[in-house]
Amino acid sequence: MNISKKQLLGLGLVAAIATVQANAKEFSYTYVEGGFSDVDIDNTDADYIYGGGSLALDRNIFVRGSLGNLDVNKNLEFDTVSIGVGHPMKMSERSDLVLALDYSFAESDSKNPALDNADIDTLTGSVTSRTWLTNNVEGNLMGGLAHQDADFGGTDTGAILGAGVRVYVVPQFSLAANISRSFIGDLDTDEIGVSARLQF
């Protein structure tokens, strides 16, 4: 039987697509991670570093948390704590949609008495998509609504938008880059970050 080059190409393409579909993996919600971000708060530069993790209680729910530090300048920094719960939903062979509710607490540390020991409480509801772009590259889109109560700024509510890409070096270890922008009250905050994750 003679097989033309076009037929071989077509068979190869079908096989490649079938392999990609067959290799579509479940997303993990049990992991530890750490990261660093460059933050711009209304044209004021800050550095944020954090460590945290997530634990899947079953396929339908996970809990997560983190500890971090936001260094605004030599006279002002914030220690942060966050805890949250999420519900992942499988949308297709290659995509999950994650509903989450997170609470975060930040306390300032400053040599200036007027800025020291100021608290910021934030409650955020979000929706995030996780999609396999290739067998080892994951893409994310996120949108959320945050309600914030700050000692020095009162109470405000605003939107948070973000996007990111995660590259799996090996199945258990990945590197990620992300961008986000929030509009809470009079403050516009831009964040560009990188992180590393070890999943189980």
MOHU-V209363 format. One record per backbone hydrogen bond with DSSP energy under -0.5 kcal/mol. CO is the residue of the C=O (numbers start at 1). NH is the residue of the N-H. E is the energy in kcal/mol with one decimal. If there is no record, write none. Layout:
CO|NH|E ; CO|NH|E
This chain:
4|8|-2.2 ; 5|9|-2.7 ; 6|10|-2.6 ; 7|11|-2.8 ; 8|12|-2.5 ; 9|13|-2.4 ; 10|14|-2.4 ; 11|15|-2.4 ; 12|16|-2.4 ; 13|17|-2.5 ; 14|18|-2.6 ; 15|19|-2.3 ; 16|20|-2.4 ; 17|21|-2.5 ; 18|22|-2.5 ; 19|23|-2.1 ; 21|24|-1.2 ; 30|200|-2.7 ; 31|54|-2.4 ; 32|198|-2.9 ; 33|52|-2.7 ; 34|196|-2.6 ; 35|50|-2.1 ; 36|194|-2.6 ; 37|39|-0.6 ; 37|48|-2.5 ; 38|192|-2.1 ; 39|41|-0.5 ; 39|46|-2.6 ; 40|42|-0.8 ; 40|190|-2.4 ; 41|44|-0.9 ; 43|45|-0.6 ; 44|41|-2.9 ; 46|39|-3.0 ; 47|71|-3.3 ; 48|37|-2.8 ; 49|69|-2.4 ; 50|35|-2.1 ; 51|67|-2.8 ; 52|33|-2.7 ; 53|65|-2.2 ; 54|31|-1.9 ; 55|57|-0.6 ; 55|63|-2.3 ; 58|61|-0.7 ; 61|57|-1.9 ; 61|58|-1.6 ; 62|86|-2.7 ; 63|55|-3.0 ; 64|84|-2.5 ; 65|53|-2.4 ; 66|82|-2.2 ; 67|51|-2.4 ; 68|80|-2.7 ; 69|49|-2.1 ; 69|71|-0.6 ; 70|72|-0.8 ; 70|78|-2.7 ; 71|47|-2.2 ; 73|76|-1.2 ; 75|111|-0.5 ; 75|112|-0.6 ; 76|72|-1.5 ; 76|73|-2.1 ; 77|109|-2.8 ; 78|70|-3.0 ; 79|107|-2.2 ; 80|68|-2.2 ; 81|105|-3.2 ; 82|66|-2.0 ; 83|103|-3.2 ; 84|64|-2.3 ; 85|101|-2.5 ; 86|62|-2.0 ; 87|99|-2.2 ; 89|91|-0.6 ; 89|97|-3.0 ; 94|132|-2.5 ; 95|91|-2.2 ; 95|92|-1.8 ; 96|130|-2.7 ; 97|89|-2.8 ; 97|99|-0.5 ; 98|128|-2.3 ; 99|87|-3.2 ; 100|126|-2.4 ; 101|85|-2.2 ; 102|124|-3.0 ; 103|83|-2.6 ; 104|122|-2.5 ; 105|81|-2.5 ; 106|120|-2.4 ; 107|79|-2.3 ; 108|117|-1.6 ; 109|77|-1.4 ; 111|113|-0.7 ; 112|115|-2.0 ; 112|116|-1.2 ; 115|118|-0.8 ; 118|108|-2.3 ; 119|151|-2.5 ; 120|106|-2.1 ; 121|149|-3.1 ; 122|104|-2.7 ; 123|147|-2.8 ; 124|102|-2.7 ; 125|145|-2.5 ; 126|100|-2.2 ; 127|143|-2.2 ; 128|98|-3.3 ; 129|141|-1.2 ; 130|96|-2.6 ; 131|133|-0.8 ; 131|139|-3.0 ; 136|168|-3.2 ; 137|133|-2.5 ; 137|134|-1.6 ; 138|166|-3.0 ; 139|131|-2.3 ; 140|164|-2.0 ; 141|129|-2.8 ; 142|162|-2.4 ; 143|127|-2.7 ; 144|160|-2.2 ; 145|125|-2.3 ; 146|158|-2.4 ; 147|123|-2.6 ; 148|156|-2.6 ; 149|121|-2.8 ; 150|154|-1.8 ; 154|150|-2.8 ; 156|148|-3.5 ; 157|185|-0.7 ; 158|146|-3.2 ; 159|183|-2.9 ; 160|144|-2.3 ; 161|181|-2.7 ; 162|142|-2.6 ; 163|179|-2.8 ; 164|140|-2.7 ; 165|177|-2.2 ; 166|138|-3.1 ; 166|168|-0.5 ; 167|169|-0.9 ; 167|175|-2.5 ; 170|173|-0.9 ; 172|199|-2.9 ; 173|169|-1.2 ; 173|170|-1.6 ; 174|197|-2.5 ; 175|167|-3.3 ; 176|195|-2.0 ; 177|165|-2.4 ; 178|193|-2.7 ; 179|163|-2.4 ; 180|191|-2.5 ; 181|161|-2.7 ; 182|189|-2.0 ; 183|159|-0.8 ; 183|185|-0.6 ; 184|187|-1.9 ; 186|188|-0.5 ; 187|184|-1.7 ; 187|189|-0.5 ; 188|42|-2.2 ; 189|182|-2.4 ; 190|40|-3.1 ; 191|180|-2.1 ; 192|38|-3.0 ; 193|178|-2.4 ; 194|36|-2.5 ; 195|176|-2.5 ; 196|34|-2.0 ; 197|174|-2.3 ; 197|199|-0.5 ; 198|32|-2.4
